Amino acid sequence: MGLFGRNGVSDDEAGKPGQAGPMPTGGPAPGPSGPLDPMVGARIAGRETLQRVLAALKDERGVQIEAVATALGALAGRACQLAATDGVQNRRPEYAGLTVMQVGSKDGQTYLMGPAINRPLAESQFSVWSLVAGYAQSKGAVLPDLGELFAHGTSTVGGPEFGRPRYAPGTAAPYLPVQYLAVWEPMLPHVVRFAPDPQQWPVVYGLAVQGLFESTGGQFDLAVLTRVVMDSAIATSKVVLAT
């Protein structure tokens, strides 16, 4: 049994009608050959990702939106960390002068921080924050303060509140963001199929969150869900996973 109490999600199951919320389109499906436009590929991968996460988290009671927001945020944070590592190691021009630093903490663990991670997380044109907060704001949400989100994530590193998203009262996901990272590797082949460049991966998860928000049909506070996504992403962007 997997993290979500089931043995993964089959291709057929992930594609069943009704298991995924709407996804912004923005481009045609891929042709039989030839490279995809990066944003078209990211959108297709985002839709695929949302479908699979929804299917994995669905139980007899349906899907808990807070759990999906936490999972997608956690995976987005992991994507940002890997995009930053790729950007720095391969000396991509957009990462010129940016770094990833290892920082020790009072809990004895090592965490990753630095402006290179912040770029795909919150500073680039198609950062996770830009995609998630931009969509929420377009629907009238009063956004959480980005500086406060980062300050909270940094100040809690190594302590008991680290990696615990701040949900609306009376709600919470059943797992912590770092626990949802167990599905990173199983999800990766489905992302890479349409978005092979690690720089696309944060975009994929940001677009998947947009699809989740759209699927709620205005029934949830998108400001709170934005905070949940970003609390999760900021935390997991710092976590060093065993390899």
VMD Tcl script that draws the C-alpha trace (Angstrom):
set ca {
  {0.00 0.00 0.00}
  {1.22 3.52 -0.77}
  {1.13 6.77 1.14}
  {-2.52 7.29 0.29}
  {-3.63 3.80 1.23}
  {-3.56 2.38 -2.27}
  {-1.12 0.91 -4.76}
  {-0.58 3.89 -7.04}
  {-2.80 5.14 -9.85}
  {-3.09 3.44 -13.21}
  {-3.14 5.32 -16.51}
  {-6.77 4.34 -17.06}
  {-7.84 5.38 -13.58}
  {-6.12 8.75 -13.75}
  {-7.95 9.56 -16.94}
  {-11.48 8.71 -15.83}
  {-13.99 11.52 -16.38}
  {-14.88 13.51 -13.29}
  {-11.69 12.80 -11.37}
  {-9.90 15.98 -12.40}
  {-10.96 19.58 -12.20}
  {-10.86 21.85 -15.25}
  {-7.47 22.97 -16.43}
  {-6.74 26.18 -18.33}
  {-6.08 25.12 -21.92}
  {-3.74 27.50 -23.70}
  {-2.58 25.27 -26.57}
  {-3.26 22.22 -28.71}
  {-2.43 18.66 -27.81}
  {0.99 17.42 -28.90}
  {1.39 16.08 -32.41}
  {2.78 12.66 -33.19}
  {6.29 14.05 -33.52}
  {8.30 17.20 -32.89}
  {9.00 19.19 -29.72}
  {6.25 20.86 -27.75}
  {6.19 24.55 -27.06}
  {7.41 24.73 -23.42}
  {4.25 26.36 -22.06}
  {1.97 24.02 -23.99}
  {3.90 21.06 -22.64}
  {3.73 22.46 -19.11}
  {-0.03 22.92 -19.38}
  {-0.56 19.37 -20.60}
  {1.68 18.03 -17.83}
  {-0.14 20.21 -15.29}
  {-3.47 18.74 -16.31}
  {-2.06 15.21 -16.15}
  {-0.55 15.92 -12.73}
  {-3.79 17.27 -11.30}
  {-5.73 14.26 -12.56}
  {-3.30 11.83 -11.00}
  {-3.11 13.59 -7.64}
  {-6.89 13.84 -7.43}
  {-7.26 10.16 -8.27}
  {-4.61 9.18 -5.71}
  {-6.22 11.18 -2.92}
  {-9.81 10.18 -3.63}
  {-11.52 7.91 -1.13}
  {-15.09 6.84 -0.46}
  {-15.89 10.36 0.77}
  {-14.41 12.11 -2.24}
  {-11.37 14.36 -2.36}
  {-10.31 16.73 0.42}
  {-9.30 20.01 -1.20}
  {-6.86 20.89 1.59}
  {-5.01 17.62 1.04}
  {-4.69 18.24 -2.70}
  {-3.50 21.83 -2.11}
  {-0.91 20.57 0.37}
  {0.29 17.80 -1.93}
  {0.58 20.04 -4.99}
  {2.31 22.74 -2.95}
  {4.78 20.20 -1.59}
  {5.55 18.87 -5.05}
  {5.91 22.44 -6.36}
  {8.51 23.16 -3.68}
  {10.47 20.07 -4.64}
  {10.28 21.14 -8.29}
  {11.68 24.57 -7.39}
  {14.61 23.05 -5.52}
  {15.50 20.80 -8.47}
  {15.05 23.63 -10.98}
  {17.41 25.78 -8.92}
  {20.00 23.01 -8.67}
  {19.80 22.47 -12.41}
  {20.07 26.19 -13.11}
  {23.14 26.70 -10.94}
  {24.96 23.51 -11.92}
  {24.40 24.03 -15.64}
  {25.12 27.76 -15.45}
  {21.89 28.79 -17.05}
  {21.96 32.55 -17.79}
  {18.84 33.27 -15.76}
  {20.62 31.89 -12.66}
  {23.77 33.97 -13.09}
  {24.92 35.14 -9.65}
  {22.30 33.07 -7.83}
  {23.22 30.37 -5.34}
  {21.85 27.46 -3.34}
  {23.20 27.28 0.21}
  {23.26 24.44 2.73}
  {22.22 25.62 6.17}
  {22.45 23.64 9.40}
  {19.65 23.94 11.94}
  {19.04 23.33 15.62}
  {17.35 20.01 14.86}
  {20.60 18.69 13.43}
  {19.30 18.60 9.87}
  {20.64 20.38 6.81}
  {18.32 22.55 4.72}
  {18.69 24.25 1.35}
  {18.05 27.96 0.90}
  {19.08 30.78 -1.36}
  {18.05 33.11 -4.18}
  {18.33 30.38 -6.82}
  {15.46 28.50 -5.15}
  {13.46 31.67 -4.67}
  {13.56 32.41 -8.39}
  {11.22 29.63 -9.59}
  {9.36 29.72 -6.30}
  {8.37 33.38 -6.24}
  {10.40 35.69 -8.48}
  {10.32 34.61 -12.12}
  {7.53 35.43 -14.55}
  {6.06 31.95 -14.28}
  {7.02 31.23 -10.68}
  {4.78 29.12 -8.47}
  {3.70 32.25 -6.61}
  {2.94 34.15 -9.82}
  {0.78 31.35 -11.18}
  {-1.02 30.48 -7.94}
  {-1.48 33.95 -6.49}
  {-2.24 35.47 -9.89}
  {-5.12 33.08 -10.44}
  {-6.46 33.53 -6.91}
  {-6.30 37.31 -7.20}
  {-8.13 37.19 -10.54}
  {-11.01 35.56 -8.68}
  {-11.12 38.28 -6.03}
  {-8.98 36.70 -3.31}
  {-7.08 38.98 -0.95}
  {-3.63 37.47 -1.14}
  {-1.43 36.60 1.83}
  {1.70 38.70 2.17}
  {4.57 37.04 0.32}
  {7.21 38.45 2.63}
  {5.37 37.04 5.64}
  {5.10 33.62 3.98}
  {8.86 33.48 3.47}
  {9.59 34.87 6.93}
  {7.37 32.22 8.50}
  {9.01 29.44 6.51}
  {12.51 30.58 7.45}
  {11.81 31.31 11.10}
  {10.30 27.88 11.73}
  {13.15 25.85 10.17}
  {14.30 23.19 12.62}
  {11.34 23.72 14.94}
  {8.04 21.92 15.51}
  {6.05 24.30 13.31}
  {8.27 23.86 10.27}
  {6.42 22.41 7.31}
  {2.99 22.72 8.92}
  {0.69 24.71 6.63}
  {-1.67 27.20 8.19}
  {-5.13 25.97 7.30}
  {-8.52 27.51 7.91}
  {-9.79 26.67 11.41}
  {-11.20 23.17 11.60}
  {-9.47 21.96 8.44}
  {-6.18 20.19 7.76}
  {-4.64 17.65 5.42}
  {-4.00 14.15 6.81}
  {-0.28 14.32 5.99}
  {2.50 16.89 6.25}
  {3.88 18.39 3.03}
  {7.14 16.46 3.32}
  {5.19 13.19 3.44}
  {3.53 13.96 0.12}
  {6.98 14.02 -1.46}
  {6.74 10.21 -1.48}
  {4.85 10.58 -4.77}
  {7.49 12.77 -6.45}
  {9.27 9.90 -8.17}
  {6.10 8.09 -9.31}
  {4.77 11.37 -10.73}
  {7.97 12.41 -12.47}
  {7.69 10.25 -15.63}
  {4.27 11.72 -16.36}
  {5.66 15.26 -15.95}
  {8.82 14.62 -17.99}
  {6.78 13.17 -20.85}
  {5.49 16.64 -21.71}
  {7.85 18.90 -19.73}
  {11.36 17.40 -19.87}
  {13.23 20.54 -18.80}
  {13.55 20.87 -14.98}
  {12.85 24.59 -15.42}
  {9.34 23.64 -16.51}
  {8.56 21.55 -13.44}
  {7.63 24.43 -11.09}
  {5.39 25.78 -13.87}
  {3.71 22.38 -14.21}
  {2.78 22.31 -10.53}
  {1.75 25.95 -10.49}
  {-0.62 25.26 -13.36}
  {-1.92 22.15 -11.60}
  {-2.80 24.35 -8.62}
  {-4.61 26.73 -10.97}
  {-6.64 23.78 -12.20}
  {-7.44 22.78 -8.63}
  {-8.57 26.31 -7.79}
  {-10.75 26.44 -10.88}
  {-12.35 23.10 -9.99}
  {-13.54 24.43 -6.61}
  {-16.13 26.58 -8.36}
  {-15.83 29.40 -5.83}
  {-16.74 27.16 -2.89}
  {-13.41 27.61 -1.06}
  {-11.43 30.60 0.17}
  {-8.65 30.86 -2.40}
  {-6.66 33.18 -0.15}
  {-6.42 30.42 2.47}
  {-5.65 27.77 -0.14}
  {-2.93 30.01 -1.60}
  {-1.35 30.22 1.86}
  {-1.56 26.44 2.23}
  {0.09 25.90 -1.15}
  {2.87 28.39 -0.47}
  {3.49 27.25 3.12}
  {3.89 23.74 1.73}
  {6.07 24.77 -1.21}
  {8.37 27.02 0.81}
  {8.93 24.23 3.33}
  {9.65 21.43 0.88}
  {11.90 23.67 -1.22}
  {14.26 23.62 1.77}
  {14.12 19.91 2.61}
  {17.04 17.67 1.64}
  {15.79 14.25 0.62}
  {17.90 11.13 1.01}
  {19.10 9.81 -2.33}
}
mol new
graphics top color blue
foreach p $ca { graphics top sphere $p radius 0.5 }
foreach p [lrange $ca 0 end-1] q [lrange $ca 1 end] { graphics top cylinder $p $q radius 0.2 }
display resetview
